[in-house]
Amino acid sequence: MPMPLGKLALYTSVMASGGYVLVYYLIQKNFSRASYYQLALEQLHSRPEALEALGPPLNIHYLQLTDKYNFVDIADAQLKIPVSGSKSEGYLYVSSSRDGPFKRWHLQEVFLELKDGQQIPLFKRSGENGNEVKKD
């Protein structure tokens, strides 16, 4: 017995919506597990002045996947991670690179920009050969 057109449209839209939500969740999960993402969060957690500016508790939010700043390819990654706390909110800007596929990611720069425009540098790679690391 054929299904009425209304039911078919309803089931199709529910399945499509569910598929979209699942894909969105899986993309966010993959970003949050990536080493460039984790390394940036370690830098944020290691800087008391950044944590103080945001205020406890620190909340890390989902990436805005449509933001053109968020970009990852085989050798470079840059992210704009939304963060907030009890005092303020802002974005954790991350720039990272690697020498090739299956190589380790290396942070290039990490800074926190609060909603009032204040920027707090957390990490910047220095040195001509890239082996020296400087925390601002």
C-alpha positions in Angstrom: 0.0 0.0 0.0 1.6 3.3 -1.0 2.3 5.9 1.6 0.3 9.2 1.5 2.4 12.1 0.0 2.0 14.1 3.3 3.5 11.3 5.4 6.3 10.8 2.9 7.2 14.5 2.9 7.2 14.5 6.7 9.4 11.4 7.1 11.8 12.7 4.5 12.1 16.1 6.1 12.7 14.5 9.6 15.4 12.2 8.2 17.1 15.1 6.3 17.0 17.3 9.4 18.4 14.5 11.6 21.1 13.8 9.1 22.1 17.5 9.1 22.3 17.6 12.9 24.4 14.4 12.9 26.9 15.7 10.4 27.1 19.1 12.2 27.8 17.3 15.5 30.5 15.0 13.9 32.3 18.0 12.3 32.4 19.8 15.6 33.6 16.7 17.4 36.4 16.2 14.8 37.5 19.8 15.3 37.5 19.6 19.1 39.7 16.5 18.9 42.3 17.9 16.5 45.7 18.6 18.0 45.8 22.3 16.8 42.5 22.8 18.7 43.7 21.1 21.8 47.1 22.8 21.8 45.4 26.2 21.6 43.1 25.4 24.6 46.2 24.3 26.6 47.7 27.8 25.9 44.5 29.4 27.1 44.3 27.3 30.3 48.0 28.0 31.1 47.6 31.8 31.1 46.0 33.2 34.3 45.6 36.7 32.9 43.4 35.3 30.1 41.4 33.2 32.4 41.0 36.1 34.8 39.7 38.4 32.0 37.1 35.8 31.0 36.2 34.9 34.5 35.3 31.4 35.9 33.8 29.1 34.7 35.5 29.0 31.3 33.1 27.8 28.5 34.3 26.7 25.1 31.5 27.0 22.5 31.0 25.3 19.1 32.8 26.8 16.1 30.8 28.8 13.7 31.3 26.6 10.7 30.1 29.4 8.3 32.8 31.9 9.5 35.3 32.4 6.7 38.1 32.8 9.3 37.9 29.1 10.1 40.0 27.2 7.6 41.9 23.9 7.6 43.8 22.3 4.8 46.6 19.7 4.6 49.3 22.1 5.9 47.6 25.0 7.6 44.8 25.6 10.1 43.3 28.7 11.5 40.4 28.8 13.9 38.3 31.3 15.7 37.0 29.5 18.8 34.2 31.2 20.7 34.9 31.3 24.5 33.1 32.9 27.4 33.2 33.2 31.2 31.3 35.0 33.9 33.1 38.4 33.2 33.4 38.5 29.4 33.4 36.6 26.2 35.4 36.6 23.0 37.3 34.5 20.5 40.4 32.4 20.8 42.3 32.9 17.5 44.5 30.0 16.5 47.0 29.7 13.7 48.8 26.4 13.2 50.9 24.7 10.5 52.6 21.4 9.7 55.3 20.4 7.3 53.2 17.8 5.5 50.4 15.2 5.8 50.7 13.0 8.8 53.2 15.3 10.4 52.7 17.0 13.8 50.9 20.3 14.0 52.8 23.3 15.4 51.1 26.4 16.8 52.2 29.6 15.1 50.1 32.1 17.1 47.3 32.1 19.6 45.6 35.1 21.1 42.4 35.9 22.9 40.3 38.8 21.7 37.6 39.9 24.1 34.3 41.5 23.0 35.5 44.9 24.1 38.4 44.7 21.6 41.2 43.9 24.1 43.7 41.4 22.8 45.7 39.1 25.1 48.6 37.3 23.3 49.0 33.8 24.5 51.6 32.2 22.2 53.7 33.2 19.2 56.3 31.0 17.5 59.5 32.9 16.9 62.9 32.2 15.4 64.0 31.8 11.8 64.0 28.0 11.9 60.8 27.8 13.9 62.4 25.8 16.7 62.3 28.6 19.2 59.1 29.2 21.1 58.2 32.3 22.9 55.3 33.0 25.2 54.4 36.7 25.3 
